[in-house]
């Protein structure tokens, strides 16, 4: 990963205008945010700049307005939630460029914070229009990107703006990049990766990238069924992409040549129906699944074996659950392995980095959110990073 500038590289910012890209795409219900984790993530950057005397202008998108104004998708909807987390009053500015923004900057005092309207109200944002980027940049003295979750998009306020202003990584971005570098860039060996989820097709690029970078690839979720089928196992009526068994075989061959061990379950939890605590629930050897059964979780013996694998590793990257964790008791393997990884992390023997919506929810269900090294809430950006892709918003910050 190329070196990037951080807030530590800034000189005196008193009276200067900081344009700060943040992620305020919050889940809402009845006009209020149901989760302010993303605001908590940017708090340190925004308050640090304000305390140093900068005039802070936050840039953010909210939903997908498609280049048109929409009152329900205005960032004004989240002002109260953001103020509650920051503990400071915000000035809402219903534009992103032009005279209204310039007048507002004149009103702001050093250390004040403003929130510009939804950057996606203008088509130039998602098109990365250089003129649009320049019109926003004209109001700032420097740019800070603290929205890793939007870093996989080459938009005007993530990539385009960096061509016009000195650009820096915010504290949340800095934490994320350092954690990801420690996990797959220059990790402590050996490295294990847990990749779960329903379909191989959505994680193909991830799997192909990982086999050359990790020593242990643990495959769970519906994806594991496709790999089991590729090995000739009858998976009954389990979720399985039978058209991708050749692809799964190819990935396993590549892993073998790269010295990467692919771990698939040898005991599984099955049921004839997908429901909470069904009557037909049983645990069996993976070769004993009947035609009318579906695999819904990894069994206890396989889970214990995976825990032993983690004991031999120094780094863990986790994306996706091992079973249908939303429904009991098919969360058992995910919860057990998550708690084991957390315990190893707390002992200081494992660096654990996890990401993706389902993964974050699964770790929360296991009660170990605070016990792993780093959790990324970035979603798409985290997945593209696992695929080995260059993220435009990160590349733009390189020194």
N, C-alpha and C positions, 0 to 999 in steps of 0.2 A: 504494500500500500504506500503510495507516494506521501511525502510529508505534507502537512497542511498547517495553516496559521490558525491560532486560537486567540481567545481574548487576552491571553498573556502577552501577545505580540502587539497589542494596541498601546499607543502612547496616551497622552492626555486627551480625554474625550469631552472635557467640559464644554458645554454649549454646542457640541457637534450633534448632527442628526444621524442616528443609527437606524437603518432599515433592517428589521429583524424578521426573517421568515420563520413562522411558527406553525404548528399543527393544532388548529382549534376545530377540527372536524369532529365535534363531540356528538355522542348519541343523545338524543333529546326525547323528552316526554312531557307533554303539557307545558311547553315553554321553558323547561329547565333541563340542564344536563343531568343524565343519569350516571355519568362517570366522568370525573375531571382529571383522570390520570395524566392525560396529555398536557393539561395546564400545569400540573405539578412538575412535569418534566422540564418545562421551559422557565419555571419560576426563577431558578438561580441565575440564568443568563439575563433575563429582563431586569430583575432587581439589581444585579451587579452593575449593569450599564447605567441604570437610573441613579444608583448610589454614587457612581463616578461622575455624575453631572451631565450625562448625555440626554438628549431629547429622543426618546425611544418610540419609533413608529413600527407597529407590528403588522406584518403582511400575512394573510391566511386565506385559504379557500374554505368553503363550507358547502358540502353537497356537490351536486352536478347541475348547475343552472344552465349549462350549454351556451354560454356567451350572452345571456340575457339577464336583466335585473329581475329579482323575485324577492318580495318582502319577507317571505318565510325562510329564504336562504341568505338573508343579510347577516353579516357577522355581528350586527347589533343584537341578534338573538342571544349571543353568548356573553355579552358585556358583564351582566350581573354575576355569572358563574366565574368569569376570569377575575373580576374584582374581588370576589370572595376568596379565591386562592392567593392572589398576589397581595391582598390587604392594602391595595391602593386604588384610588379612583382613576378611571380611564376617560380619555376624551375620544368619543366615537366620531370618525370622519367618514362621511358617506361617499367617498371617492378614493382612488388610488394615485391619481396624478392631477395636475392642473392647479388653477387659482385657489380652489377651496382647500387643497392640501397645503399650499404655500401660506395661505392666511392662517390656517390652523397651527402651522409650525411657529408662526409669529406670536401666537397666543400662548403656546406651550412654554413653561418655564424649564430651566435646566432641571433634570431629574423627573420630569413628567413623562407620562406614557400615553400614547395614542394608539387607537386600533383603526386601521383602514378597512374599507368594505371588502366584500368577497372578491378576490382577485379573478375568479372565474366568471364574474359578470361581464368580462371583456374577453372576446374570442382570442385576442392577442396573447392571453396567458397560456392557454394550452397549445397554441400554435407556435409559441416561443418567438413571437414577432419582435425583431430587434428594435423597432421604433417604439413599441409598447414598453419593452424593457428599459429603453433609454429614458422614456418619459417618467417612469417611476424613479429610476436612478438619479434623475436630475434633482430630486428633493433631498437626497442623502449625502452624507460625507463618507460613509462606509457601510458595507453590507455584512450581516451575520446570518448564517443559515443554522437554525436549530431544529430543523424538521427533517430528520432522517427518513421518516415515513413517506416523504414526498421526494426523496433523493433519487428514486429510480425513474423520475419523470423529467425530461428536458423541457421545462416550462420557463416562462419569462422570469418568474420570481424564484426559481431554483437554479437555473443555468444561465439564462440570457443576461440577467442583471450583473453577473460577475464579470462581464466584459467591460463594464462601465465604472465599477467601483472597487476599491480594495476590499477583499472578501475574507471572512474568517468563519471558523466553526464555532458555534455556541457550545455551552457546557454539556448540554444533552447530546448534541451531535458528537462532541469530543469523546464522551463516555462510551457512546455506541461504537464509534470507530475503533477505539482502543480495545473494547471487549471483543469485537469481531476479528480484529487482527490477532488477538491472543488465542482465539478459537480455531481459526483456519489459516490465517496468514503466516504466522510464525509460532505455532502452538507447541506446548510441551508434549512430547510423545510418551506413550502411544495415545492415539486419538480414537474415540468412539463416536459414531453418529447414530442417533435414533431418528428414523424417518417413518412416520406413520401417516394415516389418512386413508380415505376411501379408495382413491384411484391412482394407479401407476402413471396414467396419462398426464396427470397434473404435476407429477414430481419427476418426470423422466430426466429433465436437464439437471435437476438436483442430484439424482442418483448417479448419473454419468460423470458429474463433476467430483462427487465425493469418493468414488472408488479409487481415484488416484491420489487422494489426500488423507484418507483415514485408514487405520489398521483394522477397525471393526465397524461393520455396517449392520445395524439392527433394524430389521424391517418389520413393521407392525400394521395394524389396521386392516382394512380391506385389501390394501396393497399386498400384504403378505400372502393372501390367498392366490393371487396371480403368480407369485413366485413359487408357491407350493405346487400349483397346477403345472408350472413349467418343469418341476422335478418329478412329475408323474403322479402326484398325490390327488386322490379324488376329494374335492372340497364340497361335494354335495350341492346344495342350492345357495351356497355362500356367495356374497358379492365377489365377483371375479371377472376380470377383463381377459377372457379366453383368447381374444384376438391379439393380445400383447404377450402371450407366453414365450414366443420366440425372442421378443425384445428383452424379456426378463432373463432368459437363458443367456443372451448376449452380455447383459450387464454382469451376470454371475461369472461368466468366462473372463470378462475384463477385470473383475475384482480379483479373480484367482491369479491372473498374470501380474497384477499390481501388488500382490501380497496382502490383499484385504480380505478378511474373513466375513462372509455374509451369514448373519444369524437369523434363522427362521425357527418358529416354534415347533417343538416335537410333541407337546401336549397342548390341547386347546379346550376352550369352553364352548360348548355347542348347545343349540336349541332348535326345535322345529318351528318355533315362532319367535319373532322379534318383539319381546315385551319385557317389562320389568319382572324379574323373578318368576319366569315361566315354569310350568309344571314339567316340561320336557327338558329342563336344564340338566346338563351333565358335563363332566370333564372326561376327556378320553385321549388316547394316543392319536396323533394327527392322521395315521393310516386307518383309523376306525370310524371316521365320519361317514354316516349313512347318506343315501341319496336325498332323503327328506330333511336333513339337518343343515344348519348354517353355522359357520365359525364366527363367534362374536367377541372373543377375547383370547389372549394368550393364557395358557394354563400355569398353575403354580410352580411346576418343576422347571418349565422354560423360564419363568420369571426369576426363579432363584439362580438359574444358570447365568442369566443376563446380569444379575447383581454381582455374581462372581467375576464376570468379564469387566465390569466397571471398576472393580477393585484393582485390576491390573493396569488401568488407564490413568492418564494424567489430565486429559482434556475430554470434555463431552459437549457435543452440539446436538440439540434436540429440536425436532420440528414434527409435530403430529402425534396423536395418541396411539397406543398399542391396540386398543379395542374400541368398541362402541361406548365410549366412556360416559356419554350423556345419560345412559340408562343402566341402573343397577341390575345385576352385579357385574356388568361388563366394564366397569371402571377399575376393577381390582388390580389388574396387572399394571396399568398406567400409574395408579396411586402408589402401589408398592415400589415400583422402580423409581418413581419420582422421589419418594421418601428416602430410598437408599442413596440416590445421587446427592440429595440434599445433605444427608449425614456425612458422606464422603467429602463434600464441599466444606462443611463446617469443621471437619477434622483437618482440613488444609491439604488433603491428598488429591483433590480433583478441582479443576476449573470447569464450571458448568455454565453454558450459554444456551438459552432457549428462546424460541420466537415463533410467532404465528398465533392467530386468534384462538384456535382450539387448544394449542399447547399452553397458552397463558391461562385459559379457563381450567385446563386439567391440573396444572400446578396449583392453582388456587383451590381446587377441589381437594387436592392432597394436603393443603395447608402449608406448603413449602415456598410460597412466593418470596419470602424474605431470606430464604436459606440457600438459594442458588447464587452463583456469581453475578449473572446478569440476565435480565429478561428483556427482550426486544418486543415492543408492541407495534412494530412497523408494518407487519403484514407483507404486502407485495414487495417492498424494498428488501426485507429480510430474506424472502424467498429468492429474489433475483441475486442477492449476495451469495446465497448458498449454491446458486447455479454457476457462480464464478463470473457473473457479468460485471462490467464496469458500470457504476451508477453515475449518471451525468451530474447530479447535484453534488456528489462527493468529488468527482474528478475536477469539477470547476473550482474547488477550494485548494487544489494542490499548489504548493509553493512554486 
